[in-house]
Amino acid sequence: MLKITFSLVSAFLMLMWFGPQHLNAPEQKNSESLYRADSLPNASSWPSELKINHFAGSDLTPSPSCLAVAATGEVFVGVDMIGSLGKDPGKGSIIKLTDTDNDGKVDKHTVFAMADNPRGIIAMGDQVFVLHTIFSPETKIATGMDLVVFEDKNHDGVADGPSKPLIEHISSPKFLQSRGTDHATNGIRMGIDGWIYIAVGDFGFHDAIDRTGKKMTMLGGGIVRVRPDGTEMEVYTHGMRNIYDVAIDPFMNIFTRGNTNDGGGWNIRFSNQIQSGEYGYPVLFQHFTDEIIPALVDLGGGSGTGALYMDEATWPEKYNKVPMMADWGRSQLFIHRVTPDQATFTQKDEEFIKLSQITDLDVDGSGRLYLSAWDGAGYSGSPAKGFIVRAVPQNWKYKAYPNVKKASVKELGALLKSGSAVARLDAQQELLTRPAKQAAELSWKIAADKELPLQNRVAGMYTYAQIKGAEGTANLLKLTNEDAMREYALRAVTDRKGNLKNVPTELFLKALKDPSPRVQIAATIGLGRLGRVEAAPALLQVKVPSSFVAPAKDVEGPHATPNSAIVPPHLAVRSLVSLNAVDACVSAIGTENSTIALWALRYMHDPKAVSGLIAAFKESKDEVLKKQILVTLSRLYKKEADYDGSWWWSTRPDSHGPYYKAITWESSPAIKAILSEEFNKSDAAGKQFFADLNSRHRMEITEFGGDEVVAAKEEVKVDLDKIRNKKGQVGEASIEDVMLAMAKINGDPALGKTLFTKQGCIACHSVTKGETMKGPFMGQIGSIMNREQIAESILKPNASISQGFASVVIEAKGDKTYMGFITQESAAKVVMRDITGQLYTIKTADIISRRELEDSMMPTGLANSLSYEEFASLITFLSQQKK
């Protein structure tokens, strides 16, 4: 995001703390033409090839956290009046908006259902899937998050009855209760494979339960998937922080934009999420980056929210077939142009649509894109903030999307062959309800038709696979004979673990040697899912590239640098671990496959693995290999404690790794014995090797020396009385933590008045009308904003610049440039006040260009030196200014 730097920072300490950010962005460096709206209640910039209009405001959709659009165009908006930090139930709902005459304006709306903290929605036929927080009716306390489904079979715009749970407890209730949903479970999307993919924040979950009674626990964030009937729940990827949504392309490539860590320099990372992959947050992605799949790019600060893969024939080629990723922190929808790179991708990102604190986006079967904006609603929601916009191409003309319930099977087949991803998925899901024989014949014909585009064949294949189940394996295997379809067919036949009986291992072993890296990884993942340990020797032959090198001590590794070469061995290791291929890995020690075997053994906390490693060490004469074995044994000395949901690692966790809550286990004494024996034999250089191992793997073996281990930092109940007066506490904490503290500390307005002067605020702001006006007037700020909104605006000034209070740069005739605030405007003139309080009158006819600044002129971090008590006092003083 283009930033503006000011050399005279002391002159610009301006507290710009008014609501929504409707800015005119600076001209981009490329020549792309943008349309810019000046203080309209919708997007503030977008490509000239699009038309954007205001669709709904806060009167209908206040605080919209998510949305979904039915193929037929009905918009379902998740209204979240609790926000990310609030904890009072009864304020959430799903609002259904309908544009009955298709003129781009809401004609009808209903409260579809009540649901607190909605975080993800899918609208599919008569069903609306919702992910949201559950509160106890008796205690009014959060008990977890559930994925549920509502039905509206009579199509009256209101759910027919209570929701039905598909997954229960898919977020930790303890931290929903203490923090709210800020790092909880978030967006949901359905892929053409028929799975619902769930973006899990790093609260993780303990004992989530699906409809079969299956329980599952996940420490940290990642992607979980489940069938639409609430069965077959499984982890898809792991090691993400606070992802909010996923974008899924027609070939089941998944992309996500991981959230920042509230400080620490890890930033937003855009990544390709590959099944079974480990992405490392928080314990591997800094110092053990050789072991993870790295992100495709580090994008700097921000807050990733909604995501969509746009694949609609009605959209211009320039903006089609791309992941679109929303960033709340940057108030921007981005496009990532992804290019295949062996088994993964590279990317190039670009700004697309600017929207005030954008939360989500979705598209219908006619090509209408809808976007929701939080619009300064604050961390606890606001009844007066939030809106929805509609975007369509300039040459777009409405074409009614058919009612698939009334369509024939042949007509559904035509939709399955269309250029619309929305239509293909909608048609597929309807075909699943039709007579199986006819639907299967149709979908197989599409899958087998070599004249059709690949995306249509893949849609037909997955439709056929869902209809036929295990009975369809033989036909699906035929598709593996085609180079074009092999990758997708291999994936389809191992997609559901209940359908694996007749899937031949030999086919996958052969595919490991396919010329295509994408076929190779499909085979690698498939072998892990097949669960047949006899495949281990072949997986051990996957080559490890020279880039498999651990970062030097205390050096942050390349966690956001594309590395396509590491993907095949990484996935082979994940499959070896899934197979628990201990014997095969131990047997490979000392062979040409030793490196990948030792890599896999790092994660096998099995007594057989330890005894095998010790035996191999004693038998080997190769000093390099012996050292590698000792490294592996030291890694196995501890393991991650089982997660019970009672703790969380906070917004700024210890990221040293390789474990977070490390504990010893039954083979730890044997490992310590062999390590100690070798330590005692060592000279000074050798002892340093063990000291470094002790530090790197945090074994805490005292005699080895090394760095002192820092205790794992967990999210615990904060004693505000002990830290409220600690200087610099605001700067040390995450914004969410500061906001939570402000809700509990009233502050002293007299102290706040003193701080208003001491912190330099008075240099640019007046609080009484008799003072010289410079920056925005603070004398009535308390009538406009509450304490939370004021606090947020100080902590995040760039997210809170308001209509009418943005800094404006005007270039005028005579080579003159003015910068300041517009105080009066007419058709003939503009009156501007600069930072010194000086007024300028500029004739409209003399204006050459005018643009609002992207950033607040107040630098971030001006409150970082304050204690919680001081900051609370400052915002209380300001909240009392209501003249």
Sequence and secondary structure as in RCSB ss.txt:
>XXXX:A:sequence
MLKITFSLVSAFLMLMWFGPQHLNAPEQKNSESLYRADSLPNASSWPSELKINHFAGSDLTPSPSCLAVAATGEV
FVGVDMIGSLGKDPGKGSIIKLTDTDNDGKVDKHTVFAMADNPRGIIAMGDQVFVLHTIFSPETKIATGMDLVVF
EDKNHDGVADGPSKPLIEHISSPKFLQSRGTDHATNGIRMGIDGWIYIAVGDFGFHDAIDRTGKKMTMLGGGIVR
VRPDGTEMEVYTHGMRNIYDVAIDPFMNIFTRGNTNDGGGWNIRFSNQIQSGEYGYPVLFQHFTDEIIPALVDLG
GGSGTGALYMDEATWPEKYNKVPMMADWGRSQLFIHRVTPDQATFTQKDEEFIKLSQITDLDVDGSGRLYLSAWD
GAGYSGSPAKGFIVRAVPQNWKYKAYPNVKKASVKELGALLKSGSAVARLDAQQELLTRPAKQAAELSWKIAADK
ELPLQNRVAGMYTYAQIKGAEGTANLLKLTNEDAMREYALRAVTDRKGNLKNVPTELFLKALKDPSPRVQIAATI
GLGRLGRVEAAPALLQVKVPSSFVAPAKDVEGPHATPNSAIVPPHLAVRSLVSLNAVDACVSAIGTENSTIALWA
LRYMHDPKAVSGLIAAFKESKDEVLKKQILVTLSRLYKKEADYDGSWWWSTRPDSHGPYYKAITWESSPAIKAIL
SEEFNKSDAAGKQFFADLNSRHRMEITEFGGDEVVAAKEEVKVDLDKIRNKKGQVGEASIEDVMLAMAKINGDPA
LGKTLFTKQGCIACHSVTKGETMKGPFMGQIGSIMNREQIAESILKPNASISQGFASVVIEAKGDKTYMGFITQE
SAAKVVMRDITGQLYTIKTADIISRRELEDSMMPTGLANSLSYEEFASLITFLSQQKK
>XXXX:A:secstr
      S GGGG      S         SS   EEE SS SS SEEETTEEEEEEE TTTSSSEEEEEE TTS E
EEEEESSTTT   SS EEEEEEE TT SSS  EEEEEEE SS  EEEEETTEEEEEEEEE TTT  EEEEEEEEE
E TT SSS SSS EEEEB  S HHHHHHH STTSEEEEEE TTS EEEEE TT EEEEE TT  EEEESSEEEEE
E TTS S EEEEEEESS    EE TT  EEEEE   SSSS   EEEEE TT B  TTTTTTT GGGS   SEE  
S  EEEEEEE BTTS GGGSSEEEEEETTTTEEEEEEEEEETTEEEEEEEEEEE TTEEEEEE TTS EEEEE T
T  TT  TT  EEEEEEETT        GGG  HHHHHHHHTSSBHHHHHHHHHHHTTS HHHHHHHHHHHHH T
TS HHHHHHHHHHHHHHHGGGGHHHHHHHTTSTTTHHHHHHHHTSSGGG TT  HHHHHHHTT S HHHHHHHHH
HHHHHT GGGHHHHTTS   TT     TT    TTS  GGGHHHHHHHHHHHHTT HHHHHHTTTSTTHHHHHHH
HTT   HHHHHHHHHHHHH   HHHHHHHHHHHHHHTEEE    SS    SS     S SSEEE TTHHHHHHHH
HHHHHH  HHHHHHHHHHHHHHT   GGG  S            HHHHTT TTHHHHS HHHHHHHHTT    HH
HHHHHHHHTTGGGT  SSTTS   SS  TTHHHH  HHHHHHHHH GGG   TTTS EEEEETTTEEEEEEEEEE
 SSEEEEE TTS EEEEEGGGEEEEEE SS SS TTTTTTS HHHHHHHHHHHHT   
